[in-house]
Amino acid sequence: MARERIWQASEARAHFAEVVEDALTGAPQVIRKRNGEEVVLLSRASFELMKPNLKDYLLRSAGAAGEDDDSSLEAALGQVRRSGGPGLLPRTSSDAE
């Protein structure tokens, strides 16, 4: 994977095609505004790999307290059912249909 590159916003605008091509190679492109705020441009493939999935979330949540038993996994699953997890939406009554 190529290394990320940091662009000033005006430079990124002037070299937009290059910014996009570099992101498509797997190298995150950081675009920085004058005030210091930054955004990161990623390829769709890189973005999809970073999205949380239920299995990973539950495994991290269950082990977060240092517990490795069924009760901690059940607690994490209950939390997801009630309020969703990062990037996950809670179950609604229409989901059962």
C-alpha positions as CSV (number, residue, x, y, z in Angstrom):
1,M,0.0,0.0,0.0
2,A,1.3,3.4,-0.9
3,R,1.9,6.0,1.8
4,E,-0.7,8.7,2.5
5,R,-0.1,12.2,1.1
6,I,-1.1,15.5,2.6
7,W,-2.4,18.2,0.3
8,Q,-3.3,21.8,0.9
9,A,-6.9,22.3,-0.3
10,S,-5.9,24.6,-3.1
11,E,-3.2,22.2,-4.3
12,A,-5.7,19.3,-4.2
13,R,-8.2,21.3,-6.3
14,A,-5.4,22.0,-8.9
15,H,-4.4,18.3,-9.0
16,F,-7.7,16.6,-8.4
17,A,-7.2,13.8,-11.0
18,E,-3.8,12.9,-9.3
19,V,-5.5,13.0,-5.8
20,V,-8.2,10.6,-7.0
21,E,-5.7,8.3,-8.8
22,D,-3.5,8.1,-5.8
23,A,-6.5,7.3,-3.6
24,L,-7.5,4.5,-6.0
25,T,-4.1,2.9,-5.5
26,G,-4.9,2.5,-1.8
27,A,-3.0,5.6,-0.5
28,P,-5.2,7.8,1.7
29,Q,-5.1,11.4,0.5
30,V,-5.3,14.0,3.3
31,I,-6.7,17.3,2.3
32,R,-6.0,20.2,4.8
33,K,-7.8,23.5,4.8
34,R,-6.1,26.7,6.0
35,N,-7.8,26.5,9.4
36,G,-6.2,23.1,10.0
37,E,-9.3,21.0,9.4
38,E,-8.7,17.8,7.4
39,V,-10.6,15.3,5.3
40,V,-9.3,12.0,4.0
41,L,-10.1,10.7,0.5
42,L,-10.1,6.9,0.2
43,S,-11.0,4.5,-2.5
44,R,-14.3,2.7,-2.1
45,A,-12.4,-0.6,-1.5
46,S,-10.4,0.9,1.3
47,F,-13.5,2.4,2.8
48,E,-15.3,-0.9,2.7
49,L,-12.5,-2.7,4.5
50,M,-12.6,-0.1,7.3
51,K,-16.3,-0.3,7.9
52,P,-17.2,-2.0,11.2
53,N,-19.1,-5.3,11.0
54,L,-21.2,-6.8,13.7
55,K,-18.9,-9.7,14.4
56,D,-15.8,-7.5,15.0
57,Y,-17.9,-5.0,17.1
58,L,-19.2,-7.7,19.3
59,L,-15.8,-9.4,19.8
60,R,-14.2,-6.0,20.7
61,S,-17.1,-5.1,23.1
62,A,-17.1,-8.5,24.8
63,G,-13.4,-8.3,25.5
64,A,-13.3,-4.6,26.4
65,A,-13.7,-5.3,30.1
66,G,-11.2,-8.1,30.0
67,E,-13.9,-10.7,30.3
68,D,-14.0,-13.7,28.0
69,D,-17.3,-15.3,28.9
70,D,-20.8,-15.6,27.5
71,S,-22.3,-12.9,29.8
72,S,-20.0,-10.2,28.4
73,L,-20.9,-11.3,24.8
74,E,-24.6,-11.3,25.7
75,A,-24.2,-7.8,27.2
76,A,-22.5,-6.5,24.0
77,L,-25.2,-8.1,21.8
78,G,-27.9,-6.5,24.0
79,Q,-26.3,-3.1,23.6
80,V,-26.3,-3.5,19.8
81,R,-29.9,-4.5,19.8
82,R,-30.9,-1.5,21.9
83,S,-28.9,1.3,20.4
84,G,-26.8,0.0,17.5
85,G,-23.0,0.1,17.5
86,P,-20.5,2.3,15.6
87,G,-21.8,2.3,12.1
88,L,-24.6,-0.2,12.9
89,L,-28.2,0.7,13.2
90,P,-30.4,-0.8,15.9
91,R,-33.0,-3.4,14.9
92,T,-36.5,-2.1,14.3
93,S,-39.9,-3.8,14.1
94,S,-39.9,-3.5,10.3
95,D,-36.6,-5.5,10.2
96,A,-38.5,-8.6,11.4
97,E,-40.8,-8.5,8.4
